[in-house]
């Protein structure tokens, strides 16, 4: 928040239907410089209640794309955020849940080339340059006219989805097509980009969490 330096905000955006045309959003206040949220589980629960209100059922799978996490914060995110979310959703479902948590990182030094040129959008790399102790992969989702394209790094830190890596990678790439402010693909799955947009609006203009009546509107585009 440029006006109040002691404040920062995090946003969560969740899809509410199969075509990914309706979304629920929530904003949480953070302390200065904090990217890790104590409210993620609470906001996920709100999103699930909203999903059930519109569909009369709960989603069969939950995939959370989590941005803004450095390598040193991964153990904390797994032991706190992921465990809190897992416990909260199990209470709603009354048992085990098919849950995936994927860390998304854009600011990386890795570059990919194909015959001396930029790889085509949709290129996936999940071997050789990935880390053996991780379930991670790179995707080039965007097209660039000039310069070297930057891939996005994805690190799956929780996976009870029962999906093959290929299917999770396809889902991730397809969701980069669904950002309504751009006619092509973006670097991250659409809900991540929407959350960026919402957090920026709140921190730069609103300076407080939005009214709850706006939770199901893409007012921040």
C-alpha positions as CSV (number, residue, x, y, z in Angstrom):
1,X,0.0,0.0,0.0
2,X,1.7,3.2,-1.2
3,X,-0.3,5.4,1.1
4,X,-0.1,3.4,4.3
5,X,3.3,1.7,4.3
6,X,2.4,-0.5,7.2
7,X,-0.3,-2.3,5.2
8,X,-0.2,-4.9,2.4
9,X,-2.9,-7.1,0.9
10,X,-3.2,-10.6,-0.5
11,X,-6.0,-11.7,-2.8
12,X,-7.5,-15.1,-3.6
13,X,-9.6,-15.8,-6.6
14,X,-11.5,-19.1,-7.2
15,X,-13.5,-20.4,-10.1
16,X,-17.2,-21.2,-9.5
17,X,-18.2,-23.1,-12.6
18,X,-16.8,-25.6,-15.1
19,X,-16.4,-23.0,-18.0
20,X,-14.3,-20.8,-15.6
21,X,-16.5,-17.8,-16.3
22,X,-17.6,-17.0,-12.8
23,X,-15.3,-16.3,-9.9
24,X,-15.2,-15.7,-6.2
25,X,-12.7,-13.3,-4.7
26,X,-11.4,-12.4,-1.2
27,X,-8.8,-10.0,0.1
28,X,-6.7,-10.4,3.3
29,X,-4.7,-7.8,5.1
30,X,-1.0,-8.6,5.7
31,X,1.6,-7.1,7.9
32,X,4.5,-5.2,6.2
33,X,6.3,-7.4,3.7
34,X,4.3,-10.5,4.6
35,X,3.4,-12.8,1.7
36,X,2.3,-15.7,3.8
37,X,-1.3,-15.7,4.8
38,X,-3.0,-16.9,7.9
39,X,-6.4,-16.4,6.1
40,X,-5.9,-18.7,3.1
41,X,-7.8,-21.6,4.7
42,X,-10.6,-19.2,5.7
43,X,-10.9,-17.8,2.2
44,X,-10.8,-21.3,0.6
45,X,-13.7,-22.3,2.9
46,X,-15.7,-19.2,1.8
47,X,-15.0,-20.1,-1.8
48,X,-16.3,-23.6,-1.3
49,X,-19.5,-22.4,0.4
50,X,-20.0,-20.1,-2.6
51,X,-19.4,-22.9,-5.1
52,X,-21.9,-25.1,-3.3
53,X,-24.5,-22.3,-3.3
54,X,-24.3,-22.1,-7.1
55,X,-23.8,-25.8,-8.0
56,X,-25.6,-27.6,-5.1
57,X,-22.4,-29.7,-4.7
58,X,-18.8,-29.3,-3.9
59,X,-16.0,-29.6,-6.5
60,X,-14.5,-33.1,-7.0
61,X,-10.9,-31.7,-7.1
62,X,-9.3,-28.6,-5.6
63,X,-6.2,-27.1,-7.2
64,X,-4.6,-24.1,-5.5
65,X,-2.0,-22.1,-7.4
66,X,0.0,-20.2,-4.9
67,X,2.2,-17.2,-5.9
68,X,4.6,-15.1,-4.0
69,X,6.5,-17.8,-2.2
70,X,10.3,-17.9,-2.0
71,X,12.3,-21.1,-1.7
72,X,13.1,-20.4,1.9
73,X,9.3,-20.1,2.7
74,X,8.3,-23.4,1.1
75,X,8.6,-25.5,4.4
76,X,6.4,-22.9,6.2
77,X,3.8,-22.8,3.5
78,X,3.6,-26.6,3.5
79,X,3.5,-27.0,7.3
80,X,1.1,-24.0,7.9
81,X,-0.9,-22.9,4.9
82,X,-1.3,-26.3,3.2
83,X,-2.1,-28.2,6.5
84,X,-4.6,-25.5,7.5
85,X,-6.4,-25.7,4.2
86,X,-6.3,-29.5,4.2
87,X,-7.9,-29.6,7.7
88,X,-10.5,-27.0,6.8
89,X,-11.7,-28.6,3.6
90,X,-11.8,-32.1,5.2
91,X,-14.2,-30.7,7.8
92,X,-16.5,-29.5,5.0
93,X,-16.2,-32.7,2.9
94,X,-16.3,-35.0,5.9
95,X,-13.3,-36.9,4.8
96,X,-10.2,-37.0,2.5
97,X,-10.2,-34.4,-0.3
98,X,-8.5,-34.5,-3.7
99,X,-6.3,-31.4,-3.2
100,X,-3.3,-30.0,-5.1
101,X,-1.2,-27.1,-4.1
102,X,1.1,-25.7,-6.8
103,X,3.7,-22.9,-6.2
104,X,3.9,-20.5,-9.1
105,X,7.1,-18.5,-9.8
106,X,7.6,-16.0,-12.6
107,X,10.9,-14.4,-11.5
108,X,13.4,-17.0,-12.4
109,X,16.6,-17.0,-14.4
110,X,15.9,-20.1,-16.4
111,X,15.6,-19.7,-20.2
112,X,14.5,-22.2,-22.8
113,X,15.4,-22.4,-26.5
114,X,14.3,-24.6,-29.4
115,X,16.7,-24.6,-32.4
116,X,18.0,-21.2,-31.3
117,X,14.6,-19.7,-31.1
118,X,11.9,-19.2,-28.5
119,X,9.9,-22.3,-27.8
120,X,6.3,-22.3,-28.9
121,X,3.6,-21.5,-26.3
122,X,2.6,-24.7,-24.6
123,X,6.1,-26.0,-24.3
124,X,6.5,-28.1,-21.1
125,X,9.8,-29.1,-19.5
126,X,9.6,-31.6,-16.6
127,X,12.9,-33.4,-16.8
128,X,16.7,-32.8,-16.9
129,X,16.7,-29.2,-15.6
130,X,14.1,-29.9,-12.9
131,X,15.0,-30.9,-9.4
132,X,14.9,-34.6,-8.5
133,X,13.6,-34.0,-5.0
134,X,10.6,-32.0,-6.3
135,X,7.5,-32.5,-8.4
136,X,8.2,-29.5,-10.6
137,X,8.0,-28.4,-14.2
138,X,8.4,-25.3,-16.5
139,X,5.8,-24.0,-18.9
140,X,6.2,-21.5,-21.7
141,X,2.6,-20.2,-22.0
142,X,3.0,-16.8,-23.6
143,X,4.1,-15.6,-27.0
144,X,6.6,-12.8,-27.4
145,X,7.6,-10.9,-30.5
146,X,10.9,-9.6,-29.2
147,X,13.5,-10.8,-26.8
148,X,13.8,-14.1,-25.0
149,X,10.7,-15.7,-23.6
150,X,10.6,-16.4,-19.8
151,X,9.1,-19.7,-18.7
152,X,7.1,-20.0,-15.5
153,X,8.1,-22.4,-12.8
154,X,5.6,-24.7,-11.1
155,X,6.4,-26.7,-7.9
156,X,3.7,-29.1,-6.7
157,X,4.1,-29.3,-2.9
158,X,0.9,-31.2,-2.2
159,X,-0.8,-33.7,-4.5
160,X,-3.7,-36.0,-3.6
161,X,-5.5,-35.2,-6.9
162,X,-4.8,-38.6,-8.5
163,X,-4.0,-36.9,-11.8
164,X,-1.1,-37.8,-14.1
165,X,1.5,-35.0,-14.4
166,X,0.5,-34.6,-18.0
167,X,-3.0,-33.7,-17.1
168,X,-2.0,-31.3,-14.4
169,X,0.3,-29.6,-16.9
170,X,-2.4,-29.4,-19.5
171,X,-4.8,-27.9,-17.0
172,X,-2.2,-25.3,-16.0
173,X,-1.5,-24.3,-19.6
174,X,-5.2,-24.2,-20.5
175,X,-5.9,-21.9,-17.6
176,X,-3.4,-19.3,-19.0
177,X,-5.9,-18.8,-21.8
178,X,-8.7,-17.6,-19.5
179,X,-7.6,-14.1,-18.5
180,X,-10.3,-11.8,-19.8
181,X,-8.1,-8.7,-20.1
182,X,-5.9,-10.2,-22.7
183,X,-6.8,-11.9,-26.0
184,X,-3.9,-14.4,-25.8
185,X,-2.2,-16.4,-23.2
186,X,-0.6,-15.0,-20.0
187,X,2.3,-16.2,-18.0
188,X,0.3,-17.7,-15.2
189,X,-3.1,-19.5,-14.8
190,X,-5.9,-16.9,-14.9
191,X,-6.9,-17.1,-11.2
192,X,-3.4,-16.1,-10.3
193,X,-3.5,-13.1,-12.7
194,X,-6.9,-12.1,-11.4
195,X,-5.5,-12.2,-7.8
196,X,-2.6,-10.0,-8.8
197,X,-4.9,-7.5,-10.3
198,X,-7.2,-7.5,-7.3
199,X,-4.4,-7.1,-4.8
200,X,-2.9,-4.3,-6.8
201,X,-6.2,-2.4,-6.9
202,X,-6.8,-2.8,-3.2
203,X,-3.3,-1.7,-2.2
204,X,-3.0,1.2,-4.7
205,X,-6.6,2.6,-4.7
206,X,-9.0,1.2,-2.1
207,X,-6.6,0.9,0.9
208,X,-9.0,-1.5,2.6
209,X,-10.7,-4.8,1.8
210,X,-13.6,-4.5,-0.6
211,X,-17.2,-4.8,0.3
212,X,-18.4,-8.4,0.6
213,X,-21.2,-7.7,-1.9
214,X,-18.5,-7.6,-4.6
215,X,-17.1,-11.1,-4.0
216,X,-18.7,-12.7,-7.1
217,X,-17.9,-9.8,-9.5
218,X,-14.8,-9.3,-11.6
219,X,-15.0,-5.5,-10.7
220,X,-11.2,-5.3,-10.5
221,X,-10.5,-5.9,-14.2
